[in-house]
Amino acid sequence: MSLSIFNARLLDPATGLDTTGAIFADKGRIREISQGRTTAHAEAKVAIDAGGLCLAPGLVDLRVKTGEPGDEQKETLATASRSAVAGGITSFVVMPDTKPVIDDVALVRFIAERAKVSAATRIYPAGALTTGLRGEAMAEIGLMADAGAVVFTNGDQPVGNASLLKRAMTYAASRGATIMSRPDERALAGSGVMNSGALAARMGLSGIPVEAEWIGAMRDTALAEATGCTLILDQVSTPRTLDIAAAARDRGAKVFTMAAAHSLFFNERDVGDYLTYCKVNPPFRTEETRQGLIAALKRGEIDAVVSAHDPQPPEEKRLPYGEAAFGAAGLETVLPALLSLVHDGPLSLLEALAPVTCRPADMLGLPQGRLAEKALADLILFDPDKPWLCERENLRSRSTNSPFDGRRLQGRVLRTFVGGEEVFAHESLA
């Protein structure tokens, strides 16, 4: 299908483009970008007048959990992609902590093939770093990479054995593979359920100290430096962790960082009256820490912002806070969370879009995330000012455990295109 979207505000963080214009796409790719154009391309079979709305590359999310295979009642690739396109996410990396764990070639291929037939988005499998995510033996990194795994991770479980992690990093470096690691020292984190501090003490809840993240980050970056491995520090929640990564980069290490969108929006006080939808790991930190993360994002020190989508059914969330499962559904709220930082002043639109478009794509060498001729026509048309009320029953994920439930947000995706084909249109357009 040939497509013309005209009279749009074109936004491309990769080049700094922010101007009125139009794009013409054909056979799945952008063929022409016309700055200043407010009329349709004559040869297009489908023409859309954007009416001044924002046209940007589709979002790229590097951390999404589903339940498929094994826990389909939580989420399938199809339901996750349905939620993703409603949030403007056109590509995402699916984590390996499923049942069975994605730790061999057959399961990597299963995810890739299943996504082709059931998903509206581009889905990339992450391979397990250790077999069964047990942290006891290195998984088949090379074979999984050949089968299409784009990154290797132990998911929410950091590899406790430093010797094993060093061997895995050494091998990954030899194959040009990237490792994603949660910076966490479990001996310190223990059975904590929220941010460690005075608030947790008053609430009678065990805390997860920031030192656990710092020590994990120091270990992981030291091993990346020693082995030459490309490392992504997963779900960074404090500015000091970013400083640790920056120091390693200054010494020549190849280290990237990513943070969850909800860590930029909420602080520990949002746990409120023991709200289990706000129980995530790493936990929401202090307001001072949140503001430090936002300032770091403004300086470009956070390479990617992710949904950290972790669907949990009601029966695992409607429990006492200490017993409830960690995790938040986040595919439809990444863009509004970032746009809140635009409306409140710290970020420009391009600064908000960069960590969910070109920067995560560049981290994994993916061709998406930019408005450019010959680029994939993965596009979103959104209204940055459109107000809406996030109600969990209206979210498209199979599990709706969202900390944004009941929040009034600003900014909504109206249309999403993958390869030039419309895969989502907001009900207001019907």
Stockholm file with secondary structure:
# STOCKHOLM 1.0

chainA/1-430         MSLSIFNARLLDPATGLDTTGAIFADKGRIREISQGRTTAHAEAKVAIDAGGLCLAPGLVDLRVKTGEPGDEQKETLATASRSAVAGGITSFVVMPDTKPVIDDVALVRFIAERAKVSAATRIYPAGALTTGLRGEAMAEIGLMADAGAVVFTNGDQPVGNASLLKRAMTYAASRGATIMSRPDERALAGSGVMNSGALAARMGLSGIPVEAEWIGAMRDTALAEATGCTLILDQVSTPRTLDIAAAARDRGAKVFTMAAAHSLFFNERDVGDYLTYCKVNPPFRTEETRQGLIAALKRGEIDAVVSAHDPQPPEEKRLPYGEAAFGAAGLETVLPALLSLVHDGPLSLLEALAPVTCRPADMLGLPQGRLAEKALADLILFDPDKPWLCERENLRSRSTNSPFDGRRLQGRVLRTFVGGEEVFAHESLA
#=GR chainA/1-430 SS CCEEEEEEEEEETTTTEEEEEEEEEETTEEEEEEETCCSCCTTCSEEEECTTCEEEECEEEEEECCCTTTCTTTCCHHHHHHHHHHTTEEEEEECSCSSSCSCSHHHHHHHHHHHHHHCSSEEEECEESBGGGCSSSBCCHHHHHHHTCCCEECTTSCCCCHHHHHHHHHHHHHHTCEEEECCCCHHHHTTCCEECSHHHHHHTCCEECHHHHHHHHHHHHHHHHHHTCEEEETTCCSHHHHHHHHHHHHTTCEEEEEEEGGGGTCCGGGGTTTCGGGCCSSCCCCHHHHHHHHHHHHTTCCCEEECCBCCCCHHHHSSCTTTSCCCBCCTTTHHHHHHHHHHTSSCCHHHHHGGGTHHHHHHTTCSCSCCCTTSBCCEEEEEEEEEEECCGGGCCSSSCCCTTTTCEEEEEEEEEEETTEEEEECGGGC
#=GC SS_cons         CCEEEEEEEEEETTTTEEEEEEEEEETTEEEEEEETCCSCCTTCSEEEECTTCEEEECEEEEEECCCTTTCTTTCCHHHHHHHHHHTTEEEEEECSCSSSCSCSHHHHHHHHHHHHHHCSSEEEECEESBGGGCSSSBCCHHHHHHHTCCCEECTTSCCCCHHHHHHHHHHHHHHTCEEEECCCCHHHHTTCCEECSHHHHHHTCCEECHHHHHHHHHHHHHHHHHHTCEEEETTCCSHHHHHHHHHHHHTTCEEEEEEEGGGGTCCGGGGTTTCGGGCCSSCCCCHHHHHHHHHHHHTTCCCEEECCBCCCCHHHHSSCTTTSCCCBCCTTTHHHHHHHHHHTSSCCHHHHHGGGTHHHHHHTTCSCSCCCTTSBCCEEEEEEEEEEECCGGGCCSSSCCCTTTTCEEEEEEEEEEETTEEEEECGGGC
//
